[in-house]
Amino acid sequence: MRKLGNSGLFVSELSFGAMTFGGTDGLWGQVGKLGQEEADILVKAALDAGINLFDTANIYANGRSEEILGQSLKNLGVRRDEVVIATKVHGAMGNGPNRRGASRGHIMSEIRASLRRLDLEHIDLYQLHGFDPATPMEETLEALDTLVRAGDVRYVGLSNWAAWQIMKAIGIAGARQLAPIISVQAYYTLVGRDLEREIVPLLAAEKVGLMVWSPLAGGYLSGKYSVGGDSAGGRQTQLDFPPIDRGRGEPLIDMLKAVAHKHGCRPAQVAIAWLLRQPVVSTVLIGAKRTDQLEENVGATRIVLDADDMVQLDAVSRL
Ligand code: NDP
């Protein structure tokens, strides 16, 4: 277990992302495909592997991901205090400017909707899924503070904010004695290290925990989409997210394979193990559509990369 930033909340090194839960009818329908039965199997496998943090968002499959996750917790008889449930607000949940963003009104409506869909009395970590330039930050942070004081939310986090925005929010929350920002959820991989320019040092200095999303760059770092991989080139014809610099990607995949060979493991496990070596990382949000993927990704916690591995991986991936 690791502390989530400077808070008293303990989270597992790996956490489970429920972005794949939901039908095909929502805003993110193209990535939300798993139904209740598959979700129950994955949530159980995650719990059995020691994962305690489950992450979703109101916009995933237009709320279906939250419903399915909440139902899985019930179906599996999970004790509420054994799991950390994280969700998010900010994306469009309907037409018009008041059904999106981080205004007090939208946050107050969406927290009720998320609690109803998850069928929970509180959310452990409520995150702003993006930055809202139309709403004063004070209004947003005061709304989140209201939720913490009311007991609807235990902790507050951000996701996909620029460094200056994060720093401004930390400053406002501190000056006004509002609920502190304990975590930032952001994209960070061996093939996407931009975060190291400003956000990583900022989070380290401010003791804010980093929750990494898409640690395999949507499956790319497993090597299966590269030259000679099982699905070579496949990803480009479907959803290419997050975007990848393939020129840098290919030598990196070769190195991941070499390091994996040395440790008798898989490239995806090396990519996750590298993230777990970064001191600013509190938890890595793994995505898995099947239990074999989940088991492989969980196996990354047993890989101990040595100094040579880190130097070699750095040489083919640094900014
Ligand atoms: P990954 O980068 O780990 O990609 C997961 C996908 O890669 C799986 O759905 C699967 O897709 C494939 N995969 C997973 N494990 C393996 C493996 N061992 N070998 C080969 N392929 C594998 O993570 P996600 O992009 O799914 O993101 C994880 C979580 O992060 C989300 O569920 C969500 O909670 C969060 N997130 C947050 C965002 C934000 O804006 N805050 C944005 C994106 C994600 P397939 O079988 O189709 O290849």
Residues whose N, C-alpha, C, O or C-beta is under 5 A from the ligand:
A	BS01	NDP	G17 A18 M19 T20 D55 H129 S159 Q185 W213 S214 P215 L216 A217 G218 G219 S222 A268 L285 I286 G287 A288 K289 Q293 E296 N297
